[in-house]
């Protein structure tokens, strides 16, 4: 009789242990399922959506361009280099050809360039993407400089004048660093020329960042 009673008492304990084990397994399964679903709700950090797009990799942005210059005298190759502090203000130098009447001659140009859009748009939180659009808007530039030319039959520097430019570009990778498509309109007015000459520059440029000693 005692043995029978002892077995009757032990069975409820076994049932409770079984129920506890079932609940534990169920809890683990639910936790595992929740953990498996978690990555689908986590958005990876997009470092290019901060509105900077790599422009602060260095305080100076440098770019070199290979261009085709289109003018009334016909197409001609040209090269250009520019550097901007914090993407906004900087200087440029270019070597190409200028049209003076029917002749095209070598010309060296240099001046200052200003990109007015980036810092105000970034400060006001207007850099919301996509990166191609933001960078294209911010690349719009105004330039003012001088040029020195070697007119046909003359020496370099015999002709000089004022150069104005309006340009911009589109990044091919959605980043400020790397290749760009570039376009620019240039107005050159020589001191002794009766009228100014327009030309268009189209080409490919490469941009990278440089940390100047000022930031050390």
C-alpha positions, 0 to 999 in steps of 0.5 A: 500500500505504501509503495502504491501511494508513493508511486501516485505521489511521484507521478504529479512531480514527473508531469510538472517536470515535463510541463516545465521542459515543454515550456522551456523548449517553446520559449527557446524556439520563440527566442530563436525565431525572433532572433532569426527575424531580427536581421530583416528589421535591421537596416545596414548603416549607409555611410553615403547617406550622411550628405557628405559622400566622402567629401570630408576624407580630406579637407582639400578636394583635388581633381584632375580633368582630361577635356575636349574643348569645343570652340568656333575653331573646332575641337581641341584637347585640354587638361585642367586641375583644381583644388578646393578647401572643404569642397567650396573655394579653391583655385584652378589651372588649365592648359588648352587652346583658344580661338582667335579669329580662324586660328586656335592657339595654346592658352594657359589659364589660372584663377579662383573657383567657388562652389556655393551650394555644398556647405549651406545645403549640408548645414540646412539638412538638404543633403537627403539623396540620392547621392548623384543628385546632391553631388551634381547640385553641389558641383556647380561652380563659378570661376574667374581667372586670367589667361595667357596665350601664344597667338599665331606667329607670336610668343607665349604671353603676347595675348592675355585676357579675362576668363569666366566659367560656369561648370558642374559634373556628375559622379559616376560612382555616387561618391565625391571620390573617384570618376566624374563626368564634367562639363563647363562653359568658358568665356574668354575676352582678350585685351585687344580682341574686339569681342569675347569668345565662348567655348565648351569643355566636356570630359572625364575627371578624377577626384580625391581627398588630401589632408593638408598640414593645416589640419594636423 
